[in-house]
């Protein structure tokens, strides 16, 4: 009886842990990390800066974009945010830039800031 109870508790804790980790995304070889890790606070501050083309800063980070809200709500202490770029083919000029959310070595989510 004790073994069965221990097994059930182990399975429940593993299930809860896997749900906490979220789903790993397949890492695309074209996704290139372009800078050091940044904090969620720094990312929020970047979202409040005016664009280089002189547009005013948004009142909410990334204009309250739903993908930003999902990205922010997925973040947990210990996660890493890394700037990335993505090209159509390896070695080509990038067409997309943004931030990737990692939990350990697991890519959870990307937040595209610019798509050319």
Backbone as JSON Lines, residues from 0, in Angstrom:
{"i":0,"aa":"X","n":[0.82,-1.2,0.0],"ca":[0.0,0.0,0.0],"c":[0.86,1.27,0.0]}
{"i":1,"aa":"X","n":[1.92,1.28,0.82],"ca":[2.81,2.44,0.88],"c":[3.51,2.66,-0.45]}
{"i":2,"aa":"X","n":[3.87,1.56,-1.13],"ca":[4.54,1.7,-2.42],"c":[3.61,2.31,-3.46]}
{"i":3,"aa":"X","n":[2.34,1.9,-3.43],"ca":[1.37,2.44,-4.37],"c":[1.16,3.93,-4.11]}
{"i":4,"aa":"X","n":[1.03,4.3,-2.85],"ca":[0.85,5.71,-2.49],"c":[2.07,6.54,-2.9]}
{"i":5,"aa":"X","n":[3.26,6.0,-2.67],"ca":[4.49,6.71,-3.06],"c":[4.55,6.88,-4.58]}
{"i":6,"aa":"X","n":[4.17,5.85,-5.32],"ca":[4.17,5.92,-6.78],"c":[3.17,6.97,-7.28]}
{"i":7,"aa":"X","n":[1.98,7.0,-6.7],"ca":[0.96,7.98,-7.08],"c":[1.47,9.39,-6.8]}
{"i":8,"aa":"X","n":[2.07,9.62,-5.63],"ca":[2.6,10.94,-5.3],"c":[3.72,11.35,-6.26]}
{"i":9,"aa":"X","n":[4.57,10.41,-6.62],"ca":[5.65,10.69,-7.57],"c":[5.09,11.09,-8.93]}
{"i":10,"aa":"X","n":[4.09,10.36,-9.41],"ca":[3.49,10.67,-10.71],"c":[2.79,12.03,-10.69]}
{"i":11,"aa":"X","n":[2.12,12.35,-9.61],"ca":[1.44,13.65,-9.5],"c":[2.47,14.78,-9.5]}
{"i":12,"aa":"X","n":[3.57,14.61,-8.76],"ca":[4.57,15.67,-8.7],"c":[5.27,15.84,-10.05]}
{"i":13,"aa":"X","n":[5.53,14.74,-10.76],"ca":[6.14,14.84,-12.09],"c":[5.2,15.51,-13.08]}
{"i":14,"aa":"X","n":[3.92,15.19,-12.98],"ca":[2.94,15.81,-13.87],"c":[2.84,17.31,-13.61]}
{"i":15,"aa":"X","n":[2.82,17.7,-12.35],"ca":[2.75,19.12,-12.02],"c":[4.01,19.84,-12.5]}
{"i":16,"aa":"X","n":[5.16,19.19,-12.35],"ca":[6.41,19.82,-12.79],"c":[6.42,19.99,-14.31]}
{"i":17,"aa":"X","n":[5.95,18.99,-15.05],"ca":[5.94,19.11,-16.51],"c":[4.97,20.21,-16.96]}
{"i":18,"aa":"X","n":[3.84,20.39,-16.26],"ca":[2.93,21.46,-16.61],"c":[3.55,22.81,-16.3]}
{"i":19,"aa":"X","n":[4.31,22.9,-15.22],"ca":[4.98,24.15,-14.86],"c":[6.02,24.55,-15.89]}
{"i":20,"aa":"X","n":[6.66,23.57,-16.51],"ca":[7.7,23.87,-17.5],"c":[7.12,24.37,-18.81]}
{"i":21,"aa":"X","n":[5.87,24.08,-19.09],"ca":[5.31,24.49,-20.37],"c":[5.77,23.54,-21.47]}
{"i":22,"aa":"X","n":[5.52,23.92,-22.68],"ca":[5.88,23.1,-23.83],"c":[7.13,23.65,-24.49]}
{"i":23,"aa":"X","n":[8.13,22.8,-24.66],"ca":[9.33,23.22,-25.39],"c":[8.96,23.34,-26.87]}
{"i":24,"aa":"X","n":[9.46,24.39,-27.49],"ca":[9.27,24.57,-28.93],"c":[10.46,23.95,-29.64]}
{"i":25,"aa":"X","n":[10.23,23.46,-30.82],"ca":[11.34,22.95,-31.62],"c":[12.25,24.13,-31.96]}
{"i":26,"aa":"X","n":[13.53,23.99,-31.73],"ca":[14.47,25.07,-32.02],"c":[14.83,25.03,-33.49]}
{"i":27,"aa":"X","n":[14.62,26.14,-34.17],"ca":[14.91,26.28,-35.59],"c":[16.37,26.65,-35.74]}
{"i":28,"aa":"X","n":[17.1,25.98,-36.61],"ca":[18.53,26.26,-36.82],"c":[18.74,27.69,-37.33]}
{"i":29,"aa":"X","n":[17.72,28.28,-37.94],"ca":[17.84,29.64,-38.46],"c":[17.74,30.7,-37.37]}
{"i":30,"aa":"X","n":[17.27,30.31,-36.17],"ca":[17.13,31.24,-35.06],"c":[18.51,31.46,-34.45]}
{"i":31,"aa":"X","n":[18.98,32.69,-34.52],"ca":[20.3,33.04,-34.01],"c":[20.15,33.96,-32.81]}
{"i":32,"aa":"X","n":[20.8,33.62,-31.7],"ca":[20.82,34.49,-30.52],"c":[21.79,35.63,-30.83]}
{"i":33,"aa":"X","n":[21.34,36.87,-30.64],"ca":[22.13,38.02,-31.1],"c":[22.7,38.87,-29.97]}
{"i":34,"aa":"X","n":[22.47,38.48,-28.74],"ca":[22.99,39.28,-27.63],"c":[22.9,38.54,-26.32]}
{"i":35,"aa":"X","n":[23.37,39.18,-25.25],"ca":[23.34,38.53,-23.94],"c":[21.91,38.48,-23.38]}
{"i":36,"aa":"X","n":[21.74,37.67,-22.35],"ca":[20.45,37.58,-21.66],"c":[20.06,38.96,-21.14]}
{"i":37,"aa":"X","n":[18.76,39.23,-21.14],"ca":[18.25,40.46,-20.54],"c":[17.17,40.1,-19.53]}
{"i":38,"aa":"X","n":[16.88,41.0,-18.63],"ca":[15.86,40.75,-17.62],"c":[14.48,41.14,-18.17]}
{"i":39,"aa":"X","n":[13.45,40.67,-17.53],"ca":[12.09,41.04,-17.91],"c":[11.9,42.55,-17.72]}
{"i":40,"aa":"X","n":[12.5,43.11,-16.67],"ca":[12.4,44.56,-16.43],"c":[13.03,45.34,-17.57]}
{"i":41,"aa":"X","n":[14.22,44.91,-18.01],"ca":[14.89,45.59,-19.12],"c":[14.06,45.46,-20.4]}
{"i":42,"aa":"X","n":[13.46,44.31,-20.61],"ca":[12.63,44.12,-21.8],"c":[11.42,45.06,-21.74]}
{"i":43,"aa":"X","n":[10.8,45.19,-20.56],"ca":[9.68,46.11,-20.41],"c":[10.11,47.54,-20.71]}
{"i":44,"aa":"X","n":[11.3,47.93,-20.23],"ca":[11.81,49.27,-20.49],"c":[12.04,49.51,-21.98]}
{"i":45,"aa":"X","n":[12.54,48.5,-22.68],"ca":[12.73,48.62,-24.13],"c":[11.4,48.82,-24.83]}
{"i":46,"aa":"X","n":[10.36,48.19,-24.33],"ca":[9.03,48.32,-24.92],"c":[8.43,49.7,-24.72]}
{"i":47,"aa":"X","n":[8.94,50.46,-23.76],"ca":[8.42,51.81,-23.49],"c":[9.2,52.9,-24.18]}
{"i":48,"aa":"X","n":[10.3,52.56,-24.84],"ca":[11.11,53.57,-25.53],"c":[10.48,53.95,-26.86]}
{"i":49,"aa":"X","n":[10.67,55.21,-27.27],"ca":[10.18,55.6,-28.6],"c":[10.91,54.81,-29.69]}
{"i":50,"aa":"X","n":[10.25,54.62,-30.8],"ca":[10.9,53.91,-31.9],"c":[11.98,54.8,-32.5]}
{"i":51,"aa":"X","n":[12.97,54.19,-33.17],"ca":[14.03,54.99,-33.78],"c":[13.52,55.96,-34.85]}
{"i":52,"aa":"X","n":[12.35,55.73,-35.36],"ca":[11.81,56.59,-36.42],"c":[11.05,57.78,-35.86]}
{"i":53,"aa":"X","n":[11.15,58.02,-34.54],"ca":[10.55,59.2,-33.95],"c":[9.11,59.04,-33.49]}
{"i":54,"aa":"X","n":[8.56,57.84,-33.56],"ca":[7.2,57.65,-33.06],"c":[7.22,57.73,-31.53]}
{"i":55,"aa":"X","n":[6.14,58.23,-30.9],"ca":[6.14,58.32,-29.44],"c":[6.15,56.95,-28.78]}
{"i":56,"aa":"X","n":[6.61,56.92,-27.54],"ca":[6.65,55.66,-26.79],"c":[5.22,55.22,-26.48]}
{"i":57,"aa":"X","n":[4.96,53.91,-26.46],"ca":[3.62,53.43,-26.11],"c":[3.35,53.66,-24.62]}
{"i":58,"aa":"X","n":[2.08,53.67,-24.24],"ca":[1.74,53.84,-22.83],"c":[1.85,52.53,-22.07]}
{"i":59,"aa":"X","n":[1.78,51.42,-22.75],"ca":[2.0,50.1,-22.16],"c":[3.15,49.45,-22.91]}
{"i":60,"aa":"X","n":[3.91,48.55,-22.24],"ca":[4.98,47.87,-22.99],"c":[4.42,47.19,-24.23]}
{"i":61,"aa":"X","n":[5.1,47.43,-25.36],"ca":[4.73,46.82,-26.64],"c":[3.27,47.09,-26.97]}
{"i":62,"aa":"X","n":[2.78,48.27,-26.58],"ca":[1.39,48.69,-26.85],"c":[0.35,47.73,-26.28]}
{"i":63,"aa":"X","n":[0.66,47.02,-25.22],"ca":[-0.3,46.09,-24.63],"c":[-0.63,44.93,-25.55]}
{"i":64,"aa":"X","n":[0.25,44.64,-26.49],"ca":[0.08,43.58,-27.48],"c":[-0.19,42.25,-26.76]}
{"i":65,"aa":"X","n":[-1.18,41.48,-27.22],"ca":[-1.54,40.24,-26.52],"c":[-0.38,39.25,-26.48]}
{"i":66,"aa":"X","n":[0.48,39.23,-27.51],"ca":[1.63,38.33,-27.47],"c":[2.62,38.75,-26.38]}
{"i":67,"aa":"X","n":[2.74,40.06,-26.15],"ca":[3.59,40.54,-25.05],"c":[3.0,40.1,-23.71]}
{"i":68,"aa":"X","n":[1.67,40.23,-23.57],"ca":[1.04,39.83,-22.31],"c":[1.21,38.33,-22.06]}
{"i":69,"aa":"X","n":[1.12,37.52,-23.1],"ca":[1.35,36.07,-22.96],"c":[2.8,35.8,-22.59]}
{"i":70,"aa":"X","n":[3.73,36.48,-23.28],"ca":[5.17,36.32,-23.02],"c":[5.46,36.65,-21.56]}
{"i":71,"aa":"X","n":[4.95,37.79,-21.11],"ca":[5.2,38.26,-19.74],"c":[4.59,37.31,-18.71]}
{"i":72,"aa":"X","n":[3.39,36.79,-18.96],"ca":[2.73,35.91,-18.0],"c":[3.38,34.53,-17.94]}
{"i":73,"aa":"X","n":[4.09,34.14,-19.0],"ca":[4.77,32.85,-19.03],"c":[6.08,32.89,-18.26]}
{"i":74,"aa":"X","n":[6.68,34.08,-18.15],"ca":[7.98,34.24,-17.49],"c":[7.91,33.82,-16.02]}
{"i":75,"aa":"X","n":[8.91,33.05,-15.57],"ca":[9.05,32.62,-14.18],"c":[10.46,32.95,-13.71]}
{"i":76,"aa":"X","n":[10.66,33.15,-12.39],"ca":[12.02,33.39,-11.89],"c":[12.96,32.28,-12.35]}
{"i":77,"aa":"X","n":[14.13,32.67,-12.82],"ca":[15.11,31.71,-13.32],"c":[15.07,31.55,-14.83]}
{"i":78,"aa":"X","n":[14.0,32.03,-15.48],"ca":[13.92,31.98,-16.94],"c":[14.91,32.98,-17.53]}
{"i":79,"aa":"X","n":[15.26,32.77,-18.8],"ca":[16.17,33.68,-19.5],"c":[15.47,34.25,-20.71]}
{"i":80,"aa":"X","n":[15.73,35.53,-20.97],"ca":[15.23,36.19,-22.17],"c":[16.44,36.55,-23.01]}
{"i":81,"aa":"X","n":[16.42,36.12,-24.27],"ca":[17.56,36.35,-25.15],"c":[17.1,36.97,-26.46]}
{"i":82,"aa":"X","n":[17.75,38.05,-26.91],"ca":[17.4,38.62,-28.21],"c":[17.77,37.64,-29.33]}
{"i":83,"aa":"X","n":[16.94,37.61,-30.37],"ca":[17.21,36.69,-31.48],"c":[16.94,37.38,-32.81]}
{"i":84,"aa":"X","n":[17.44,36.76,-33.86],"ca":[17.05,37.11,-35.23],"c":[16.78,35.81,-35.96]}
{"i":85,"aa":"X","n":[16.01,35.9,-37.02],"ca":[15.62,34.72,-37.79],"c":[15.72,35.05,-39.27]}
{"i":86,"aa":"X","n":[16.34,34.16,-40.04],"ca":[16.5,34.34,-41.48],"c":[15.7,33.25,-42.21]}
{"i":87,"aa":"X","n":[15.36,33.51,-43.48],"ca":[14.67,32.49,-44.27],"c":[15.54,31.25,-44.42]}
{"i":88,"aa":"X","n":[16.83,31.47,-44.72],"ca":[17.78,30.36,-44.89],"c":[19.04,30.69,-44.1]}
{"i":89,"aa":"X","n":[19.76,29.65,-43.7],"ca":[21.01,29.86,-42.99],"c":[21.94,30.74,-43.8]}
{"i":90,"aa":"X","n":[22.55,31.72,-43.16],"ca":[23.49,32.6,-43.83],"c":[22.85,33.79,-44.53]}
{"i":91,"aa":"X","n":[21.52,33.82,-44.63],"ca":[20.86,34.96,-45.26],"c":[20.62,36.08,-44.25]}
{"i":92,"aa":"X","n":[20.26,37.22,-44.77],"ca":[19.95,38.38,-43.94],"c":[18.68,38.08,-43.12]}
{"i":93,"aa":"X","n":[18.66,38.44,-41.84],"ca":[17.46,38.17,-41.02],"c":[16.24,38.95,-41.49]}
{"i":94,"aa":"X","n":[15.06,38.35,-41.31],"ca":[13.81,39.03,-41.64],"c":[12.97,39.28,-40.39]}
{"i":95,"aa":"X","n":[13.37,38.69,-39.27],"ca":[12.59,38.83,-38.04],"c":[13.52,39.02,-36.86]}
{"i":96,"aa":"X","n":[13.12,39.9,-35.92],"ca":[13.89,40.14,-34.71],"c":[12.94,40.11,-33.52]}
{"i":97,"aa":"X","n":[13.47,39.73,-32.37],"ca":[12.64,39.74,-31.17],"c":[13.36,39.14,-30.0]}
{"i":98,"aa":"X","n":[12.6,38.52,-29.12],"ca":[13.12,37.96,-27.88],"c":[12.62,36.53,-27.71]}
{"i":99,"aa":"X","n":[13.51,35.67,-27.23],"ca":[13.17,34.27,-26.99],"c":[13.18,34.01,-25.49]}
{"i":100,"aa":"X","n":[12.18,33.29,-25.01],"ca":[12.07,32.95,-23.59],"c":[12.51,31.5,-23.4]}
{"i":101,"aa":"X","n":[13.54,31.32,-22.58],"ca":[14.08,29.99,-22.3],"c":[13.87,29.64,-20.84]}
{"i":102,"aa":"X","n":[13.52,28.4,-20.59],"ca":[13.5,27.84,-19.24],"c":[14.48,26.68,-19.28]}
{"i":103,"aa":"X","n":[15.66,26.9,-18.66],"ca":[16.75,25.95,-18.82],"c":[17.2,25.99,-20.27]}
{"i":104,"aa":"X","n":[17.27,24.84,-20.92],"ca":[17.63,24.79,-22.34],"c":[16.39,24.71,-23.23]}
{"i":105,"aa":"X","n":[15.23,24.87,-22.63],"ca":[13.97,24.72,-23.35],"c":[13.48,26.07,-23.87]}
{"i":106,"aa":"X","n":[13.32,26.18,-25.18],"ca":[12.73,27.38,-25.79],"c":[11.23,27.29,-25.61]}
{"i":107,"aa":"X","n":[10.67,28.22,-24.82],"ca":[9.24,28.19,-24.56],"c":[8.44,29.03,-25.53]}
{"i":108,"aa":"X","n":[8.96,30.23,-25.83],"ca":[8.15,31.19,-26.55],"c":[9.05,32.21,-27.22]}
{"i":109,"aa":"X","n":[8.62,32.73,-28.36],"ca":[9.33,33.87,-28.95],"c":[8.36,35.02,-29.07]}
{"i":110,"aa":"X","n":[8.88,36.23,-28.93],"ca":[8.1,37.45,-29.06],"c":[8.74,38.25,-30.17]}
{"i":111,"aa":"X","n":[8.13,38.25,-31.36],"ca":[8.67,38.97,-32.5],"c":[8.35,40.45,-32.34]}
{"i":112,"aa":"X","n":[9.4,41.28,-32.4],"ca":[9.22,42.72,-32.28],"c":[9.15,43.35,-33.67]}
{"i":113,"aa":"X","n":[9.92,42.81,-34.59],"ca":[9.93,43.36,-35.95],"c":[10.03,42.24,-36.96]}
{"i":114,"aa":"X","n":[9.16,42.29,-37.96],"ca":[9.21,41.36,-39.07],"c":[9.31,42.2,-40.33]}
{"i":115,"aa":"X","n":[10.4,42.02,-41.07],"ca":[10.65,42.83,-42.28],"c":[9.88,42.27,-43.46]}
